[in-house]
Amino acid sequence: MLSWYRRLRRKRTIHPVEPEVAERPEPLREFVYLDEVSLRSLLSSQAGGVTDTTSEQKVATDLGELQAKLASDAVIGKAEISSRFQTSNSSTLQTLRKATVQSWFREFYNKPGLRMIELIDDVAAFADLEDVQRCKKTSAAIRSDRLQRGILAEFKVKLSADKVFHIDTLVSEFVGMAKDYPRIFQAGKTVVDMGEIEAIGKLLQRLLAGLIPIRGEAVDYCVIDIEGIDYVVHKKAVADLDVDTKPLVIVGVTEHLAYWKDIRRVLFSEAEFTILCRFSKDGLQESWLPVKLADLMKDFAPDIADQINSASRMSFDRTPTIRKESISEVRLGLALHQYASDLLATFGKSVEDVDFDTISCMIGSLKERAETASGQRSAFAAIRAEISTMVAQKVDAEIDAGLKEAARNSSGLSLFPSQTKADVPLDRAVASKVLVPDEKLLDVEIVAMYW
């Protein structure tokens, strides 16, 4: 009787079923930029040829019909393609093509081992700097000399357009508004040479040639120095280490037509996006050239090229100016500033020990003497006399001559104003006034941007 009851209980016993392990879903990606040519080339190198789908062929037909329609209707054409910020990818007829391209991206992205650096969450903190040097997980720490051209990586960045593009956009929009609403700008008291501003805008547009230079500070990574070697490390991995870090900035050039979103929503809001990129140069860089065509101008127009290249490092001066300073005046001002500082150091003083504001005001008025050799000599003499009065000391003539020569060489100021020193470009002369951030640059080619 007991055995029968036990058998009945065994039949009625409900054994617990282990819950099924749910597969991790694919990440939700929304693209804001995608270089289809690079994507297809990379995918073909890994998976062979990529064939066009029927959907893509249909999209090509739809695009042809759309172009014909726009060509026949000038009004619609202007509304559709004249916007500086919108892209051709905004059309609803691109939906099928986008779906096809995203399937290619997923196929390429899911191939293991393609990215040297990829997004990770489980990062163990290093105990000391030796752990950084011994680390084999490249997504946690990697020597900068291993960042070789052509390698793929993925970073989350705080994205923005380079300041050169900001200037280009600002000038273009300002000129457009001034032409459409002249009364508003004529009512102001600011003296503006509209023709010159428009010329600058056209020059920048010609040099950029449909390209948008971007900068993005890495959110999860920074750069540290160990025994003279730079390492790109995950911030969580070095959170417990007492070590100086530098920002890692991703720089590259994108094509305007490859954006899938209105660029105002992408490049002017400093939002966070993920970038899939390839290193275009080995290692980390100290500087970067956002306007690629500017190199072509160095031989016959060095000042223009240098000013354009330095624009990405300079801040805007909001003080309106009527009179333009010549290059000689700028260089004389820089030379006088250095001469004053060095002269004070010779007397064992610093700028904090004297009324340096008075000296700066003098320099501002003395710069106009830059066009003659006698004027330059009198400017140096005036600064020497003022400082000697302040500190009640006089400088030896030989030492004074050396200080003036050093100041001239540093600023590129020629003793004869009619001659300019070609070996000292203007951007180097104004480098002391430009705040260069202490950061490391990673020059890349952008394949995709998404979030």
KANOR-V671717 format. One record per residue. N is the residue number from 1. RES is the residue in one letter. SS is DSSP state (alpha for helix, beta for strand, coil for the rest). D_LAST is the distance of its C-alpha to the last C-alpha in Angstrom with 1 decimal. Layout:
# KANOR-V671717
n,res,ss,d_last
N,RES,SS,D_LAST
N,RES,SS,D_LAST
This chain:
# KANOR-V671717
n,res,ss,d_last
1,M,coil,68.2
2,L,alpha,65.7
3,S,alpha,64.3
4,W,alpha,63.8
5,Y,alpha,61.9
6,R,alpha,59.6
7,R,alpha,58.9
8,L,alpha,58.0
9,R,alpha,55.6
10,R,alpha,53.9
11,K,alpha,53.4
12,R,alpha,52.0
13,T,coil,49.7
14,I,coil,46.0
15,H,coil,44.2
16,P,coil,40.6
17,V,coil,38.0
18,E,coil,35.2
19,P,coil,31.8
20,E,coil,29.7
21,V,coil,26.8
22,A,coil,23.7
23,E,coil,21.4
24,R,coil,18.0
25,P,coil,15.6
26,E,coil,13.0
27,P,coil,9.5
28,L,coil,7.8
29,R,coil,5.5
30,E,coil,5.5
31,F,beta,6.7
32,V,beta,8.0
33,Y,beta,10.3
34,L,beta,12.2
35,D,coil,15.7
36,E,alpha,17.5
37,V,alpha,20.7
38,S,alpha,19.3
39,L,alpha,17.5
40,R,alpha,20.8
41,S,alpha,22.9
42,L,alpha,21.1
43,L,alpha,21.2
44,S,alpha,24.8
45,S,alpha,25.7
46,Q,alpha,24.7
47,A,alpha,25.6
48,G,coil,28.1
49,G,coil,28.1
50,V,coil,25.5
51,T,coil,27.4
52,D,coil,26.6
53,T,coil,26.3
54,T,alpha,28.4
55,S,alpha,25.5
56,E,alpha,24.6
57,Q,alpha,28.2
58,K,alpha,28.3
59,V,alpha,25.4
60,A,alpha,27.4
61,T,alpha,30.4
62,D,alpha,28.6
63,L,alpha,27.3
64,G,alpha,30.9
65,E,alpha,32.2
66,L,alpha,29.7
67,Q,alpha,30.8
68,A,alpha,34.4
69,K,alpha,33.9
70,L,alpha,32.3
71,A,alpha,35.1
72,S,alpha,37.7
73,D,coil,36.4
74,A,alpha,36.1
75,V,alpha,35.0
76,I,alpha,32.1
77,G,alpha,31.2
78,K,alpha,31.1
79,A,alpha,28.9
80,E,alpha,26.4
81,I,alpha,26.1
82,S,coil,27.5
83,S,coil,24.6
84,R,coil,23.4
85,F,coil,19.9
86,Q,coil,19.2
87,T,coil,18.6
88,S,alpha,20.5
89,N,alpha,17.5
90,S,alpha,17.7
91,S,coil,20.7
92,T,alpha,20.8
93,L,alpha,22.8
94,Q,alpha,19.8
95,T,alpha,18.4
96,L,alpha,20.3
97,R,alpha,19.5
98,K,alpha,15.8
99,A,alpha,16.4
100,T,alpha,18.5
101,V,alpha,16.3
102,Q,alpha,13.5
103,S,alpha,16.3
104,W,alpha,17.3
105,F,alpha,14.0
106,R,alpha,14.1
107,E,alpha,17.8
108,F,alpha,17.2
109,Y,alpha,14.4
110,N,coil,16.7
111,K,coil,19.6
112,P,coil,20.7
113,G,coil,21.5
114,L,coil,19.8
115,R,beta,17.7
116,M,beta,19.8
117,I,beta,17.2
118,E,coil,14.3
119,L,coil,12.3
120,I,coil,15.1
121,D,coil,16.2
122,D,coil,19.9
123,V,coil,21.3
124,A,coil,25.0
125,A,coil,26.5
126,F,coil,29.0
127,A,coil,32.6
128,D,coil,33.6
129,L,alpha,32.9
130,E,alpha,34.6
131,D,alpha,31.9
132,V,alpha,29.4
133,Q,alpha,31.8
134,R,alpha,32.4
135,C,coil,28.8
136,K,coil,28.0
137,K,coil,24.4
138,T,coil,22.6
139,S,coil,19.3
140,A,coil,21.4
141,A,beta,23.7
142,I,beta,24.9
143,R,beta,27.5
144,S,alpha,26.6
145,D,alpha,29.2
146,R,alpha,27.3
147,L,coil,24.4
148,Q,coil,26.0
149,R,coil,25.2
150,G,coil,23.3
151,I,coil,21.6
152,L,beta,17.9
153,A,beta,15.6
154,E,beta,12.0
155,F,beta,11.2
156,K,beta,8.9
157,V,beta,10.4
158,K,beta,11.5
159,L,beta,11.5
160,S,beta,14.6
161,A,beta,17.1
162,D,coil,20.2
163,K,alpha,23.2
164,V,alpha,25.1
165,F,alpha,22.7
166,H,alpha,23.0
167,I,alpha,26.8
168,D,alpha,26.7
169,T,alpha,24.9
170,L,alpha,27.1
171,V,alpha,30.2
172,S,alpha,29.5
173,E,alpha,28.7
174,F,alpha,31.7
175,V,alpha,34.0
176,G,alpha,32.9
177,M,alpha,33.5
178,A,alpha,36.8
179,K,alpha,38.1
180,D,alpha,37.1
181,Y,coil,38.4
182,P,alpha,41.1
183,R,alpha,43.0
184,I,alpha,40.2
185,F,alpha,40.1
186,Q,alpha,43.9
187,A,alpha,44.3
188,G,coil,42.7
189,K,coil,44.8
190,T,coil,42.3
191,V,coil,43.8
192,V,coil,41.3
193,D,coil,42.1
194,M,alpha,40.0
195,G,alpha,41.1
196,E,alpha,40.0
197,I,alpha,36.6
198,E,alpha,36.1
199,A,alpha,37.3
200,I,alpha,34.8
201,G,alpha,32.0
202,K,alpha,33.3
203,L,alpha,33.7
204,L,alpha,30.1
205,Q,alpha,28.9
206,R,alpha,31.3
207,L,alpha,30.2
208,L,alpha,26.4
209,A,coil,27.2
210,G,coil,24.0
211,L,beta,21.9
212,I,beta,19.5
213,P,beta,19.6
214,I,beta,16.6
215,R,beta,16.6
216,G,beta,14.0
217,E,beta,15.5
218,A,beta,14.3
219,V,beta,13.4
220,D,beta,15.0
221,Y,beta,17.6
222,C,beta,20.8
223,V,beta,24.0
224,I,beta,27.4
225,D,beta,30.8
226,I,beta,33.1
227,E,coil,36.6
228,G,coil,35.4
229,I,beta,32.5
230,D,beta,28.8
231,Y,beta,26.5
232,V,beta,22.7
233,V,beta,22.2
234,H,beta,19.7
235,K,coil,20.4
236,K,coil,21.2
237,A,coil,23.7
238,V,coil,25.7
239,A,coil,25.5
240,D,coil,29.2
241,L,coil,30.5
242,D,coil,32.4
243,V,coil,31.0
244,D,coil,30.0
245,T,beta,26.4
246,K,beta,24.9
247,P,beta,21.4
248,L,beta,19.6
249,V,beta,18.3
250,I,beta,16.5
251,V,beta,18.2
252,G,beta,18.2
253,V,beta,19.1
254,T,beta,17.0
255,E,beta,18.7
256,H,alpha,18.6
257,L,alpha,19.0
258,A,alpha,16.0
259,Y,beta,13.6
260,W,coil,12.4
261,K,coil,12.1
262,D,coil,14.8
263,I,alpha,14.6
264,R,alpha,15.9
265,R,alpha,12.7
266,V,alpha,10.8
267,L,alpha,13.6
268,F,coil,16.0
269,S,coil,14.2
270,E,coil,13.2
271,A,coil,9.8
272,E,beta,7.7
273,F,beta,5.1
274,T,beta,5.7
275,I,beta,8.8
276,L,beta,11.1
277,C,beta,14.4
278,R,beta,18.2
279,F,beta,20.7
280,S,coil,23.0
281,K,coil,25.5
282,D,coil,27.0
283,G,coil,26.4
284,L,coil,25.4
285,Q,beta,26.6
286,E,coil,28.4
287,S,coil,27.8
288,W,coil,25.8
289,L,coil,27.0
290,P,coil,24.5
291,V,coil,27.1
292,K,alpha,28.1
293,L,alpha,31.1
294,A,alpha,32.6
295,D,alpha,34.1
296,L,alpha,36.4
297,M,alpha,37.9
298,K,coil,39.0
299,D,coil,42.4
300,F,coil,43.6
301,A,coil,41.5
302,P,alpha,40.5
303,D,alpha,40.2
304,I,alpha,37.8
305,A,alpha,35.5
306,D,alpha,35.7
307,Q,alpha,35.0
308,I,alpha,31.9
309,N,alpha,30.5
310,S,alpha,31.4
311,A,alpha,29.7
312,S,alpha,26.3
313,R,alpha,28.1
314,M,coil,30.3
315,S,coil,29.8
316,F,coil,31.1
317,D,coil,34.7
318,R,coil,35.2
319,T,coil,39.0
320,P,coil,40.5
321,T,coil,43.0
322,I,coil,45.8
323,R,coil,47.5
324,K,coil,45.6
325,E,coil,46.2
326,S,coil,47.3
327,I,alpha,45.9
328,S,alpha,49.2
329,E,alpha,48.9
330,V,alpha,45.4
331,R,alpha,46.7
332,L,alpha,49.9
333,G,alpha,47.9
334,L,alpha,45.9
335,A,alpha,49.1
336,L,alpha,50.9
337,H,alpha,48.2
338,Q,alpha,48.4
339,Y,alpha,52.1
340,A,alpha,52.4
341,S,alpha,50.2
342,D,alpha,52.1
343,L,alpha,55.5
344,L,alpha,54.7
345,A,alpha,53.7
346,T,alpha,57.1
347,F,coil,58.8
348,G,coil,56.8
349,K,coil,54.8
350,S,coil,51.2
351,V,alpha,49.6
352,E,alpha,49.7
353,D,alpha,53.5
354,V,coil,54.3
355,D,coil,53.4
356,F,alpha,50.8
357,D,alpha,49.7
358,T,alpha,53.2
359,I,alpha,52.7
360,S,alpha,49.3
361,C,alpha,51.0
362,M,alpha,53.8
363,I,alpha,51.4
364,G,alpha,49.7
365,S,alpha,53.2
366,L,alpha,54.4
367,K,alpha,51.6
368,E,alpha,53.5
369,R,alpha,56.2
370,A,alpha,54.0
371,E,alpha,55.7
372,T,coil,59.0
373,A,alpha,60.0
374,S,alpha,62.4
375,G,alpha,59.8
376,Q,alpha,57.4
377,R,alpha,60.3
378,S,alpha,61.2
379,A,alpha,57.6
380,F,alpha,57.6
381,A,alpha,61.1
382,A,alpha,60.1
383,I,alpha,57.2
384,R,alpha,59.6
385,A,alpha,62.3
386,E,alpha,59.9
387,I,alpha,58.6
388,S,alpha,62.1
389,T,alpha,63.3
390,M,alpha,60.5
391,V,alpha,61.1
392,A,coil,64.8
393,Q,coil,64.6
394,K,coil,65.1
395,V,coil,63.4
396,D,coil,65.3
397,A,alpha,65.4
398,E,alpha,64.2
399,I,alpha,61.3
400,D,alpha,60.4
401,A,alpha,60.5
402,G,alpha,58.1
403,L,alpha,55.6
404,K,alpha,55.7
405,E,alpha,55.3
406,A,alpha,52.2
407,A,alpha,50.7
408,R,alpha,51.4
409,N,alpha,49.9
410,S,alpha,46.7
411,S,alpha,46.1
412,G,coil,47.5
413,L,coil,50.3
414,S,coil,53.2
415,L,coil,56.7
416,F,coil,57.5
417,P,coil,55.1
418,S,coil,55.8
419,Q,coil,54.3
420,T,coil,50.6
421,K,coil,49.2
422,A,coil,46.9
423,D,coil,45.9
424,V,coil,44.4
425,P,coil,41.5
426,L,alpha,40.7
427,D,alpha,37.2
428,R,alpha,39.0
429,A,alpha,41.6
430,V,coil,39.1
431,A,alpha,37.0
432,S,alpha,38.9
433,K,alpha,37.6
434,V,coil,33.9
435,L,coil,31.9
436,V,coil,30.1
437,P,coil,27.4
438,D,coil,27.9
439,E,beta,24.8
440,K,beta,24.2
441,L,beta,22.3
442,L,beta,20.6
443,D,beta,21.1
444,V,beta,18.8
445,E,beta,18.1
446,I,beta,14.6
447,V,beta,13.9
448,A,beta,10.2
449,M,beta,7.2
450,Y,beta,3.8
451,W,coil,0.0
